[in-house]
Amino acid sequence: MDITALRALQAPLKEEYRSNPDAAVVTLKARGALDEQHIACKVETGRAIALAGLHPATGGSGAELCSGDMLLEALVACAGVTLKAVATALEIELKNGVVRAEGDLDFRGTLGVARDAAVGFKAIRLFFDIEADAPQEKLDTLLKLTERYCVVFQTLNVRPELSAQLSRQPD
């Protein structure tokens, strides 16, 4: 897709969102069902069922997906799509590219072994290995705008309002 096609695709959406800001607010949803046999959750991805379970560092077999890995995969997916869209808008031809993410977890926190150990990632690093002939200043803008417009990156960077609710299902 080139810049003309991208603009043509997004122009009516941008106009609608400018004139009707409420139309831009979309609630995304995810759903999973608890596995009856194992410590696992069957997550509906829209394409298949992903079985998430314990990471081997917490006693899992490694056969199921780890939620931490899935979070990094979501970051890579979002950052990759955002990078491509921004590169298109900036007219930077990306000849090749790989997006990688890695994060550090201290599983003592998850297992309740040490109160001073955080539950969750204490650091996440995102890498873009690209091949492009653009000048460095344009590539710097590409990175800056990718960070700015990547939904998952910004959600991790600026904590959203978060809530949890438990309800009892009728018998």
Rosetta constraint file for C-alpha pairs under 8 A:
AtomPair CA 1 CA 5 HARMONIC 6.06 0.50
AtomPair CA 1 CA 6 HARMONIC 6.59 0.50
AtomPair CA 1 CA 88 HARMONIC 7.48 0.50
AtomPair CA 2 CA 6 HARMONIC 6.23 0.50
AtomPair CA 2 CA 88 HARMONIC 6.02 0.50
AtomPair CA 2 CA 91 HARMONIC 7.80 0.50
AtomPair CA 3 CA 7 HARMONIC 6.01 0.50
AtomPair CA 3 CA 88 HARMONIC 5.42 0.50
AtomPair CA 3 CA 89 HARMONIC 5.37 0.50
AtomPair CA 3 CA 90 HARMONIC 7.90 0.50
AtomPair CA 3 CA 91 HARMONIC 6.65 0.50
AtomPair CA 4 CA 8 HARMONIC 6.12 0.50
AtomPair CA 5 CA 9 HARMONIC 6.10 0.50
AtomPair CA 6 CA 10 HARMONIC 6.14 0.50
AtomPair CA 6 CA 85 HARMONIC 7.97 0.50
AtomPair CA 6 CA 88 HARMONIC 7.61 0.50
AtomPair CA 6 CA 89 HARMONIC 7.50 0.50
AtomPair CA 7 CA 11 HARMONIC 5.54 0.50
AtomPair CA 8 CA 12 HARMONIC 7.52 0.50
AtomPair CA 9 CA 13 HARMONIC 7.77 0.50
AtomPair CA 10 CA 14 HARMONIC 6.11 0.50
AtomPair CA 11 CA 15 HARMONIC 6.16 0.50
AtomPair CA 12 CA 16 HARMONIC 6.12 0.50
AtomPair CA 13 CA 17 HARMONIC 6.14 0.50
AtomPair CA 14 CA 18 HARMONIC 6.09 0.50
AtomPair CA 15 CA 19 HARMONIC 6.27 0.50
AtomPair CA 16 CA 20 HARMONIC 5.69 0.50
AtomPair CA 16 CA 21 HARMONIC 7.64 0.50
AtomPair CA 16 CA 23 HARMONIC 7.29 0.50
AtomPair CA 17 CA 21 HARMONIC 4.75 0.50
AtomPair CA 17 CA 22 HARMONIC 7.34 0.50
AtomPair CA 17 CA 23 HARMONIC 5.99 0.50
AtomPair CA 17 CA 24 HARMONIC 5.42 0.50
AtomPair CA 20 CA 24 HARMONIC 7.58 0.50
AtomPair CA 21 CA 25 HARMONIC 7.37 0.50
AtomPair CA 30 CA 43 HARMONIC 7.63 0.50
AtomPair CA 30 CA 44 HARMONIC 7.04 0.50
AtomPair CA 30 CA 45 HARMONIC 7.62 0.50
AtomPair CA 31 CA 43 HARMONIC 5.94 0.50
AtomPair CA 31 CA 44 HARMONIC 5.80 0.50
AtomPair CA 32 CA 41 HARMONIC 6.05 0.50
AtomPair CA 32 CA 42 HARMONIC 5.11 0.50
AtomPair CA 32 CA 43 HARMONIC 4.05 0.50
AtomPair CA 32 CA 44 HARMONIC 5.84 0.50
AtomPair CA 33 CA 41 HARMONIC 5.55 0.50
AtomPair CA 33 CA 42 HARMONIC 5.09 0.50
AtomPair CA 33 CA 43 HARMONIC 6.58 0.50
AtomPair CA 34 CA 40 HARMONIC 6.27 0.50
AtomPair CA 34 CA 41 HARMONIC 4.47 0.50
AtomPair CA 34 CA 42 HARMONIC 6.22 0.50
AtomPair CA 35 CA 39 HARMONIC 6.73 0.50
AtomPair CA 35 CA 40 HARMONIC 5.30 0.50
AtomPair CA 35 CA 41 HARMONIC 5.32 0.50
AtomPair CA 35 CA 42 HARMONIC 6.45 0.50
AtomPair CA 39 CA 53 HARMONIC 6.13 0.50
AtomPair CA 39 CA 54 HARMONIC 7.05 0.50
AtomPair CA 40 CA 51 HARMONIC 6.62 0.50
AtomPair CA 40 CA 52 HARMONIC 5.46 0.50
AtomPair CA 40 CA 53 HARMONIC 4.30 0.50
AtomPair CA 40 CA 54 HARMONIC 7.11 0.50
AtomPair CA 40 CA 64 HARMONIC 7.72 0.50
AtomPair CA 41 CA 51 HARMONIC 5.80 0.50
AtomPair CA 41 CA 52 HARMONIC 5.27 0.50
AtomPair CA 41 CA 53 HARMONIC 6.51 0.50
AtomPair CA 42 CA 49 HARMONIC 6.09 0.50
AtomPair CA 42 CA 50 HARMONIC 5.70 0.50
AtomPair CA 42 CA 51 HARMONIC 4.56 0.50
AtomPair CA 42 CA 52 HARMONIC 6.31 0.50
AtomPair CA 43 CA 49 HARMONIC 5.54 0.50
AtomPair CA 43 CA 50 HARMONIC 5.03 0.50
AtomPair CA 43 CA 51 HARMONIC 6.15 0.50
AtomPair CA 43 CA 52 HARMONIC 7.09 0.50
AtomPair CA 44 CA 48 HARMONIC 6.27 0.50
AtomPair CA 44 CA 49 HARMONIC 4.78 0.50
AtomPair CA 44 CA 50 HARMONIC 6.39 0.50
AtomPair CA 45 CA 49 HARMONIC 5.94 0.50
AtomPair CA 45 CA 50 HARMONIC 6.70 0.50
AtomPair CA 50 CA 65 HARMONIC 7.24 0.50
AtomPair CA 51 CA 64 HARMONIC 5.58 0.50
AtomPair CA 51 CA 65 HARMONIC 6.01 0.50
AtomPair CA 52 CA 64 HARMONIC 5.10 0.50
AtomPair CA 52 CA 65 HARMONIC 4.37 0.50
AtomPair CA 52 CA 66 HARMONIC 5.68 0.50
AtomPair CA 52 CA 67 HARMONIC 6.38 0.50
AtomPair CA 53 CA 60 HARMONIC 6.72 0.50
AtomPair CA 53 CA 62 HARMONIC 7.91 0.50
AtomPair CA 53 CA 63 HARMONIC 7.99 0.50
AtomPair CA 53 CA 64 HARMONIC 4.98 0.50
AtomPair CA 53 CA 65 HARMONIC 5.82 0.50
AtomPair CA 53 CA 66 HARMONIC 5.85 0.50
AtomPair CA 53 CA 67 HARMONIC 7.48 0.50
AtomPair CA 54 CA 58 HARMONIC 6.12 0.50
AtomPair CA 54 CA 59 HARMONIC 6.47 0.50
AtomPair CA 54 CA 60 HARMONIC 4.31 0.50
AtomPair CA 54 CA 61 HARMONIC 7.34 0.50
AtomPair CA 54 CA 62 HARMONIC 7.37 0.50
AtomPair CA 54 CA 64 HARMONIC 7.23 0.50
AtomPair CA 54 CA 65 HARMONIC 7.82 0.50
AtomPair CA 54 CA 66 HARMONIC 6.24 0.50
AtomPair CA 55 CA 59 HARMONIC 6.59 0.50
AtomPair CA 55 CA 60 HARMONIC 4.88 0.50
AtomPair CA 55 CA 61 HARMONIC 7.24 0.50
AtomPair CA 55 CA 62 HARMONIC 6.05 0.50
AtomPair CA 55 CA 64 HARMONIC 7.98 0.50
AtomPair CA 55 CA 65 HARMONIC 7.74 0.50
AtomPair CA 55 CA 66 HARMONIC 5.41 0.50
AtomPair CA 56 CA 60 HARMONIC 4.17 0.50
AtomPair CA 56 CA 61 HARMONIC 5.59 0.50
AtomPair CA 56 CA 62 HARMONIC 5.39 0.50
AtomPair CA 57 CA 107 HARMONIC 6.81 0.50
AtomPair CA 58 CA 107 HARMONIC 7.02 0.50
AtomPair CA 58 CA 110 HARMONIC 7.83 0.50
AtomPair CA 58 CA 111 HARMONIC 6.85 0.50
AtomPair CA 60 CA 64 HARMONIC 7.93 0.50
AtomPair CA 62 CA 66 HARMONIC 7.85 0.50
AtomPair CA 65 CA 69 HARMONIC 7.30 0.50
AtomPair CA 65 CA 70 HARMONIC 7.26 0.50
AtomPair CA 66 CA 70 HARMONIC 6.30 0.50
AtomPair CA 67 CA 71 HARMONIC 6.15 0.50
AtomPair CA 68 CA 72 HARMONIC 6.43 0.50
AtomPair CA 69 CA 73 HARMONIC 6.08 0.50
AtomPair CA 70 CA 74 HARMONIC 6.07 0.50
AtomPair CA 71 CA 75 HARMONIC 6.30 0.50
AtomPair CA 72 CA 76 HARMONIC 6.19 0.50
AtomPair CA 72 CA 101 HARMONIC 5.95 0.50
AtomPair CA 72 CA 102 HARMONIC 6.90 0.50
AtomPair CA 72 CA 103 HARMONIC 7.59 0.50
AtomPair CA 73 CA 77 HARMONIC 6.08 0.50
AtomPair CA 73 CA 101 HARMONIC 7.62 0.50
AtomPair CA 74 CA 78 HARMONIC 6.07 0.50
AtomPair CA 74 CA 152 HARMONIC 7.09 0.50
AtomPair CA 75 CA 79 HARMONIC 5.87 0.50
AtomPair CA 75 CA 101 HARMONIC 7.35 0.50
AtomPair CA 75 CA 152 HARMONIC 5.47 0.50
AtomPair CA 75 CA 153 HARMONIC 6.35 0.50
AtomPair CA 76 CA 80 HARMONIC 5.84 0.50
AtomPair CA 76 CA 99 HARMONIC 5.94 0.50
AtomPair CA 76 CA 100 HARMONIC 6.16 0.50
AtomPair CA 76 CA 101 HARMONIC 6.24 0.50
AtomPair CA 76 CA 126 HARMONIC 7.72 0.50
AtomPair CA 77 CA 81 HARMONIC 6.25 0.50
AtomPair CA 78 CA 82 HARMONIC 6.02 0.50
AtomPair CA 78 CA 150 HARMONIC 6.05 0.50
AtomPair CA 78 CA 151 HARMONIC 6.84 0.50
AtomPair CA 78 CA 152 HARMONIC 6.30 0.50
AtomPair CA 78 CA 153 HARMONIC 7.94 0.50
AtomPair CA 79 CA 83 HARMONIC 5.88 0.50
AtomPair CA 79 CA 99 HARMONIC 7.53 0.50
AtomPair CA 79 CA 146 HARMONIC 6.76 0.50
AtomPair CA 79 CA 147 HARMONIC 7.65 0.50
AtomPair CA 79 CA 150 HARMONIC 5.57 0.50
AtomPair CA 79 CA 152 HARMONIC 7.61 0.50
AtomPair CA 79 CA 153 HARMONIC 7.28 0.50
AtomPair CA 80 CA 84 HARMONIC 6.25 0.50
AtomPair CA 80 CA 99 HARMONIC 6.15 0.50
AtomPair CA 81 CA 85 HARMONIC 6.22 0.50
AtomPair CA 82 CA 86 HARMONIC 6.03 0.50
AtomPair CA 82 CA 146 HARMONIC 5.71 0.50
AtomPair CA 82 CA 149 HARMONIC 6.79 0.50
AtomPair CA 82 CA 150 HARMONIC 5.71 0.50
AtomPair CA 83 CA 87 HARMONIC 5.91 0.50
AtomPair CA 83 CA 142 HARMONIC 7.10 0.50
AtomPair CA 83 CA 143 HARMONIC 7.57 0.50
AtomPair CA 83 CA 146 HARMONIC 5.29 0.50
AtomPair CA 84 CA 88 HARMONIC 6.10 0.50
AtomPair CA 84 CA 94 HARMONIC 7.89 0.50
AtomPair CA 85 CA 89 HARMONIC 6.24 0.50
AtomPair CA 86 CA 90 HARMONIC 6.07 0.50
AtomPair CA 86 CA 142 HARMONIC 6.43 0.50
AtomPair CA 86 CA 145 HARMONIC 6.91 0.50
AtomPair CA 86 CA 146 HARMONIC 6.51 0.50
AtomPair CA 87 CA 91 HARMONIC 5.84 0.50
AtomPair CA 87 CA 92 HARMONIC 4.88 0.50
AtomPair CA 87 CA 93 HARMONIC 6.90 0.50
AtomPair CA 87 CA 94 HARMONIC 7.27 0.50
AtomPair CA 87 CA 142 HARMONIC 6.37 0.50
AtomPair CA 88 CA 92 HARMONIC 6.07 0.50
AtomPair CA 88 CA 93 HARMONIC 7.30 0.50
AtomPair CA 90 CA 138 HARMONIC 7.98 0.50
AtomPair CA 90 CA 142 HARMONIC 7.59 0.50
AtomPair CA 92 CA 132 HARMONIC 7.29 0.50
AtomPair CA 92 CA 133 HARMONIC 7.96 0.50
AtomPair CA 92 CA 134 HARMONIC 6.27 0.50
AtomPair CA 93 CA 132 HARMONIC 6.11 0.50
AtomPair CA 93 CA 133 HARMONIC 7.40 0.50
AtomPair CA 93 CA 134 HARMONIC 7.63 0.50
AtomPair CA 94 CA 130 HARMONIC 6.85 0.50
AtomPair CA 94 CA 131 HARMONIC 5.99 0.50
AtomPair CA 94 CA 132 HARMONIC 5.04 0.50
AtomPair CA 95 CA 130 HARMONIC 7.53 0.50
AtomPair CA 95 CA 131 HARMONIC 5.37 0.50
AtomPair CA 95 CA 132 HARMONIC 5.75 0.50
AtomPair CA 96 CA 130 HARMONIC 5.66 0.50
AtomPair CA 96 CA 131 HARMONIC 5.06 0.50
AtomPair CA 96 CA 132 HARMONIC 7.45 0.50
AtomPair CA 97 CA 128 HARMONIC 7.03 0.50
AtomPair CA 97 CA 129 HARMONIC 5.45 0.50
AtomPair CA 97 CA 130 HARMONIC 4.09 0.50
AtomPair CA 97 CA 131 HARMONIC 6.13 0.50
AtomPair CA 98 CA 128 HARMONIC 5.95 0.50
AtomPair CA 98 CA 129 HARMONIC 5.15 0.50
AtomPair CA 98 CA 130 HARMONIC 6.39 0.50
AtomPair CA 99 CA 126 HARMONIC 7.43 0.50
AtomPair CA 99 CA 127 HARMONIC 5.73 0.50
AtomPair CA 99 CA 128 HARMONIC 4.71 0.50
AtomPair CA 99 CA 129 HARMONIC 6.38 0.50
AtomPair CA 100 CA 126 HARMONIC 5.86 0.50
AtomPair CA 100 CA 127 HARMONIC 5.04 0.50
AtomPair CA 100 CA 128 HARMONIC 6.53 0.50
AtomPair CA 101 CA 124 HARMONIC 7.01 0.50
AtomPair CA 101 CA 125 HARMONIC 5.56 0.50
AtomPair CA 101 CA 126 HARMONIC 4.45 0.50
AtomPair CA 101 CA 127 HARMONIC 6.13 0.50
AtomPair CA 102 CA 124 HARMONIC 5.71 0.50
AtomPair CA 102 CA 125 HARMONIC 5.36 0.50
AtomPair CA 102 CA 126 HARMONIC 6.72 0.50
AtomPair CA 103 CA 121 HARMONIC 6.15 0.50
AtomPair CA 103 CA 122 HARMONIC 7.46 0.50
AtomPair CA 103 CA 123 HARMONIC 5.47 0.50
AtomPair CA 103 CA 124 HARMONIC 4.13 0.50
AtomPair CA 103 CA 125 HARMONIC 6.19 0.50
AtomPair CA 104 CA 121 HARMONIC 5.49 0.50
AtomPair CA 104 CA 122 HARMONIC 5.80 0.50
AtomPair CA 104 CA 123 HARMONIC 5.36 0.50
AtomPair CA 104 CA 124 HARMONIC 6.56 0.50
AtomPair CA 105 CA 119 HARMONIC 7.78 0.50
AtomPair CA 105 CA 120 HARMONIC 6.08 0.50
AtomPair CA 105 CA 121 HARMONIC 4.80 0.50
AtomPair CA 105 CA 122 HARMONIC 6.15 0.50
AtomPair CA 105 CA 123 HARMONIC 7.74 0.50
AtomPair CA 106 CA 110 HARMONIC 7.52 0.50
AtomPair CA 106 CA 117 HARMONIC 6.47 0.50
AtomPair CA 106 CA 118 HARMONIC 6.89 0.50
AtomPair CA 106 CA 119 HARMONIC 7.32 0.50
AtomPair CA 106 CA 120 HARMONIC 7.55 0.50
AtomPair CA 106 CA 121 HARMONIC 7.55 0.50
AtomPair CA 106 CA 122 HARMONIC 7.74 0.50
AtomPair CA 107 CA 111 HARMONIC 6.14 0.50
AtomPair CA 107 CA 117 HARMONIC 7.93 0.50
AtomPair CA 107 CA 119 HARMONIC 7.39 0.50
AtomPair CA 108 CA 112 HARMONIC 5.93 0.50
AtomPair CA 108 CA 113 HARMONIC 4.84 0.50
AtomPair CA 108 CA 114 HARMONIC 5.58 0.50
AtomPair CA 108 CA 117 HARMONIC 6.05 0.50
AtomPair CA 108 CA 118 HARMONIC 7.99 0.50
AtomPair CA 108 CA 119 HARMONIC 7.99 0.50
AtomPair CA 109 CA 113 HARMONIC 6.21 0.50
AtomPair CA 109 CA 114 HARMONIC 5.84 0.50
AtomPair CA 109 CA 115 HARMONIC 6.55 0.50
AtomPair CA 109 CA 116 HARMONIC 7.43 0.50
AtomPair CA 109 CA 117 HARMONIC 4.57 0.50
AtomPair CA 109 CA 118 HARMONIC 5.05 0.50
AtomPair CA 109 CA 119 HARMONIC 4.60 0.50
AtomPair CA 109 CA 120 HARMONIC 7.67 0.50
AtomPair CA 110 CA 118 HARMONIC 7.66 0.50
AtomPair CA 110 CA 119 HARMONIC 5.09 0.50
AtomPair CA 110 CA 120 HARMONIC 7.33 0.50
AtomPair CA 118 CA 122 HARMONIC 7.02 0.50
AtomPair CA 134 CA 138 HARMONIC 6.31 0.50
AtomPair CA 134 CA 139 HARMONIC 6.59 0.50
AtomPair CA 135 CA 139 HARMONIC 6.49 0.50
AtomPair CA 136 CA 140 HARMONIC 6.06 0.50
AtomPair CA 137 CA 141 HARMONIC 6.34 0.50
AtomPair CA 138 CA 142 HARMONIC 6.20 0.50
AtomPair CA 139 CA 143 HARMONIC 6.31 0.50
AtomPair CA 140 CA 144 HARMONIC 6.22 0.50
AtomPair CA 141 CA 145 HARMONIC 6.00 0.50
AtomPair CA 142 CA 146 HARMONIC 5.98 0.50
AtomPair CA 143 CA 147 HARMONIC 6.18 0.50
AtomPair CA 144 CA 148 HARMONIC 6.23 0.50
AtomPair CA 145 CA 149 HARMONIC 6.03 0.50
AtomPair CA 146 CA 150 HARMONIC 5.76 0.50
AtomPair CA 147 CA 153 HARMONIC 6.46 0.50
AtomPair CA 147 CA 154 HARMONIC 7.15 0.50
AtomPair CA 148 CA 154 HARMONIC 6.83 0.50
AtomPair CA 149 CA 154 HARMONIC 7.39 0.50
AtomPair CA 150 CA 154 HARMONIC 6.13 0.50
AtomPair CA 151 CA 155 HARMONIC 6.00 0.50
AtomPair CA 152 CA 156 HARMONIC 6.24 0.50
AtomPair CA 153 CA 157 HARMONIC 6.03 0.50
AtomPair CA 154 CA 158 HARMONIC 5.73 0.50
AtomPair CA 155 CA 159 HARMONIC 5.96 0.50
AtomPair CA 155 CA 160 HARMONIC 6.40 0.50
